[in-house]
Structures are given as C-alpha cells and as structure tokens.
C-alpha cells in the first residue's frame, strides 16, 4: 500500500487501534458503527515511532507548569491522526456510517486544512441524501460530544450494502487515502469488502468484532444520551393498548442484560462490557421479513414493506386461538387473539383470494416479531435475566414490532420482563 507521503510518526498501523469504547482508545462505537477517532493514549511518555521517552526528557523541573501543560497538550494532539474520523458497520443489508464533524476547529487548523478534507466535510454535512440511496438521518445527530479531546457532532449515514462498491469508488474519487491509510469497520462486510477497499481506494480496513462493538456502542450512546435526553425507552402497561405509554430510562446499572440483535438475530447474555456470551440465535429476523415481503407483495424496500404492514390486518392471514376454540383457551391462559398458526388461513382458497398485500406484509411482520420475542423470553428465563434490550435495523421506524415485543415480554412473563429499546435504533425522534 502506498504511504501517501506520510512520515512514520503520522501512520497508525491497524494493530495499534485499541478496542471501541476505551476511554483513550481510537474508536468509539455508537451502535451504528465505529467512529474512527484515532487518538493516541494521551500519554506524554510515548511517541509515535521513536519509542518511549524518559520523564526527564518529558518534563524539565525548571520549566513553568503552564508550559509543561501546553507541551503535553501538543504531544496529545500530535498522537491523534488527522481528520476526517469515520467508522462503519457493514451489515448484510445496510451499511451504517458515523462521521465525527469537529466544531472546535481553530483558525490555524482551518488555514492548514487540505482541500480534499474541506471537500469531504462539506459534502457530508451539507447534504442529507447521497446518490440514489445514501441517507443522513439529521434527527439522529448527536451534538457537541467530546471524543479524544475534540468537540464535535456525530452524523449518522446509511445506505444499502449492495451499493458498497459505489461508496468505495467515491472514496477513491475524493482521494481519501491521502488523508488516511486505514478505516475502522465492523460487521461481516468488513471481511467481504476488505480487498475492494484495498484495491479500489488504497485503504486498509481495521476490523473490529461486531459483538464487542454492539455492546460497547450500546453503553456509549446510553452514557452520552440523546442531546441531553435519555437514549433508552420502554412501554409502560404494554398489555393494555388503551393505556400503554412510552417512558424514557437509562442503563445506570445495566448488568446483567439480555441483548437481542434483531436483524440477523443473535441473543447475548451480557454480564459486563467485557464479559458476555452468545446464548443462541435464529435465522428468522429482519432480513427474513424483507425477503418474504418482497416475494409476497413485490415491495422494493424496507420502508415500503413497513408502510404496507402498517395498513394491513394480520388476522386475515393468521389463524388465531379463537378461530379454533371460539374464544380464549383458558386452561393454558391463551387469549383468543393470540396467533395459533402464522399464515394458517392461507390454506383456504377463499382466504387466499380475499387477502391483501398489506395483510400479508402485516402477517409477515407479526410472524418474525413473535419468533424473536418468544426466543428472547425463553433465553431471559433460562439465564435469569430480567432486562431485555432489543436493537437492530429490523426495529428502524418499526413501532409495530416495538409494541408487539413489549407486549410479549410483559404478558408471557406476568410483568417480570421489560423490553427496552434505543431511540437511535427505532429512529423515532423526540418531539
């Protein structure tokens, strides 16, 4: 890989990148990909490529304290790689990109900025759409955060994974490799597209474990909040739709918790930020919902599938307990409105002829959500964990599933389990 004219002190090899969430680390995972903040440890006793320095070299006892502080700050600043700072989560369906926009740029820094750095910042912050499919979720922007000693805003951008090669080409066109030789990334796509980044854009991907990033990202966004508002929320009285209300909360004492990543579903029992285990998973998740909806309804996007589901009635496709028993099955506490057989009505020709595409979309959504909720509840009971946090792209703008999951956790546990969600996952901005 070309060094782009950098000195050894400026280059930061991939293996030097600490884990996301470290206080002085080079990455911060926000739940939407890793932010490549790239700062060094801030330890004045270390240098980029020249080894360590003795304390006598670092501090002269005759030097005024203020001068030492300034010199230490300058040393910290030199250990940070140049802007821009990025992180990516390359999933099977969607790519989530986080960009840190510094707002504390000094006049001196601005004057020294190279043209393509200015071009990248302007392009990302002055647009809300990129090409045919890239979207910046303006309402999810986190403002005035401090990362590695710099104050700035976090911007959240997403685009379909199928457009990844176009994104890499854009990076090449904007000569990104003249600013960085590496980019922090997580998700399966960090492996799949590694060679494409290297050959097309001259960039090395520093791959971070996606489950580590998921946990640390969750804790990070909860700790910084949503622009002075809480990040987490739950539904009070979810079993009573007429009186169910949304409430904010925080993960002040989060452990243990069950973390359900509901796109390509993995269920984790988390005991600390560094201690967790994968309990189980299921192949029936968000990708299944979109795939089946595409087959059954001809929808072209996740948003279209959800829009159709919101207008549909799943009971026109699903067979309920009352369709079999004429009402509740009281012996086992099964309400008449509970689903006995997903798509059970579709065995009947008359039902197939009368069902709408919207009904099929809704039934698909209910089927996938019930599957995730059932597995999560059983895992929570087996692991003796009462706090269940649901994350993943499947919940994006998906209020139907958040309420269904809340109801399932509450009803089947007799109020012992509570489903928690993140504002940055459901993309439901505060009023």
Beta strands, then each sheet from edge to edge (+ up, - down):
strand 1: 27-29
strand 2: 34-36
strand 3: 85-90
strand 4: 94-102
strand 5: 129-130
strand 6: 134-136
strand 7: 142-147
strand 8: 150-160
strand 9: 182-186
strand 10: 204-208
strand 11: 232-236
strand 12: 245-249
strand 13: 257-261
strand 14: 266-270
strand 15: 276-281
strand 16: 319-320
strand 17: 339-341
strand 18: 387-391
strand 19: 418-422
sheet 1: 1+ 2-
sheet 2: 5+ 6- 8+ 4- 3+ 9+ 10+
sheet 3: 5+ 6- 8+ 7-
sheet 4: 12+ 11- 19+ 18+ 13+ 14- 15+
sheet 5: 16+ 17-
end
